[in-house]
Amino acid sequence: MKLNEKVAAGIAEEYLDRWRRVARYDELAVMEENGDKDWENVTGEDGQEYKVLAYVLPHGDETLRMVISVNLRRKNHAAADPLIREAVMRSDGTVTTPADLVELEDRWLLPYRGMQVVQVQVSYQLTLLLDGDAQVSIESMATLTKQPAERSRCGAGPAGP
């Protein structure tokens, strides 16, 4: 039987939401340090039995990655690939998830609010190294403006109009 990804995603999000509401950083740090893993068998809205595995991994300085893995509960044979959802908790209790990445009409909102740029690297790409072991790399055609009337093109590839 194949994993119902919609149902599995709903289960994973429910568990992550619970962690977002009640988990404290210091409790998760103990869970990570001890290598603790919590698992539970649940029945999905489709009537199938699912196994939910919850654990914590180090993510960087004073950040922890909360991981929820959902798979069909199977007996006597190997299970298929699980559906995995993650969120990152900083020591101040702030939680971000990959779902926090939002594309707007004219820009992207990244899940790095409150982080500080600790280093800028410029070569064929622009890389911003952030605290908490995150980085943003931009590799694209760009326009360098010296003065409003004078512009020069930067980047790889042919110049556009």
C-alpha positions in Angstrom: 0.0 0.0 0.0 1.3 3.5 -0.9 1.7 6.4 1.6 -1.1 8.9 1.3 1.0 12.1 1.3 -1.8 14.4 2.0 -2.9 12.5 5.1 0.7 12.0 6.2 1.5 15.8 5.8 -1.6 16.6 7.9 -0.4 14.3 10.6 3.2 15.8 10.5 1.9 19.4 10.6 -0.3 18.6 13.6 2.7 17.2 15.5 4.9 20.2 14.5 2.1 22.6 15.5 2.0 20.9 18.9 5.7 21.4 19.3 5.5 25.0 18.3 2.9 25.7 21.0 4.2 23.7 23.9 7.9 22.8 23.4 10.6 24.8 25.2 14.1 25.0 23.8 15.8 23.6 27.0 13.5 20.5 26.9 14.3 19.9 23.2 18.0 20.4 23.9 17.8 17.6 26.5 15.9 15.4 24.1 18.7 16.0 21.4 21.5 15.5 23.9 20.1 12.1 25.0 19.2 11.0 21.5 15.6 10.6 22.6 13.0 9.7 19.9 9.3 9.6 20.5 7.0 7.5 18.3 3.3 6.9 18.2 0.9 4.9 16.1 -2.0 6.9 14.9 -5.0 6.3 12.6 -5.2 8.8 9.7 -8.3 10.3 8.3 -8.1 7.7 5.6 -8.4 4.9 8.1 -4.8 3.7 7.6 -2.4 3.2 10.5 0.6 5.5 10.5 3.8 5.5 12.6 4.9 9.0 13.7 8.5 9.4 14.8 9.6 12.7 16.5 13.2 13.6 17.2 15.5 16.6 17.5 18.9 17.2 15.8 21.4 20.0 16.3 21.1 22.7 13.6 23.7 25.3 14.5 24.7 27.6 17.3 21.8 27.7 19.7 19.3 26.2 17.2 17.7 22.8 17.1 15.9 21.1 14.2 12.6 19.4 15.1 11.9 16.5 12.8 8.6 14.6 12.4 8.7 11.5 10.2 5.4 9.9 9.2 5.1 6.5 7.5 2.6 3.7 7.0 2.7 1.3 9.9 3.8 -2.0 8.4 4.5 -5.4 9.9 7.2 -7.9 8.9 8.7 -5.9 6.0 10.5 -2.7 5.3 8.5 0.5 5.1 8.5 2.8 2.1 10.2 6.3 2.4 8.6 8.4 5.1 7.2 11.9 4.7 9.3 14.3 6.8 8.5 17.7 8.0 10.9 19.9 9.9 11.0 23.2 11.9 13.9 25.0 13.5 13.8 26.4 17.0 16.2 29.1 18.2 17.2 29.4 21.9 14.8 32.4 22.3 11.9 30.1 21.3 11.4 31.5 17.8 10.4 28.7 15.4 10.8 28.8 11.6 9.9 26.2 9.0 10.6 25.9 5.3 6.9 26.8 4.8 7.9 30.3 6.0 9.5 30.9 2.6 7.0 33.1 0.8 7.2 34.4 -2.8 5.6 37.8 -3.3 5.1 39.7 -6.6 8.4 41.7 -6.2 10.4 39.8 -3.6 10.8 36.7 -1.4 10.3 36.6 2.3 12.9 34.3 3.9 12.6 32.6 7.3 15.6 34.3 8.7 14.0 37.2 10.5 16.0 38.3 13.5 19.2 36.7 12.3 22.4 38.8 11.8 24.7 38.8 8.8 28.1 37.7 10.1 29.9 37.7 6.8 29.4 38.8 3.2 31.2 37.0 0.3 31.2 38.4 -3.2 32.5 36.5 -6.3 30.3 35.4 -9.2 27.6 35.2 -6.6 26.6 37.1 -3.4 26.6 35.1 -0.3 25.4 36.3 3.1 26.4 34.1 6.0 24.0 34.4 8.9 24.2 33.5 12.5 22.5 30.2 13.3 24.4 28.4 10.5 22.2 29.8 7.7 23.3 31.4 4.5 21.7 33.1 1.5 23.4 32.8 -1.9 22.3 34.8 -4.9 23.7 33.9 -8.4 22.0 35.9 -11.1 22.4 38.7 -13.6 22.5 42.0 -11.7 22.9 45.7 -12.4 25.5 47.7 -10.5 24.5 51.4 -10.3 27.3 53.9 -9.8 25.2 57.0 -10.4 21.6 57.3 -11.7 22.8 58.0 -15.3 25.7 55.5 -15.4 25.2 51.7 -15.1 27.3 48.7 -15.8 26.3 45.1 -16.0 27.6 42.4 -13.6 27.2 38.7 -13.8 27.8 35.8 -16.1 26.1 35.4 -19.5 25.2 37.8 -22.3 24.0 41.3 -21.4 20.3 41.8 -21.8 18.5 44.8 -23.4 
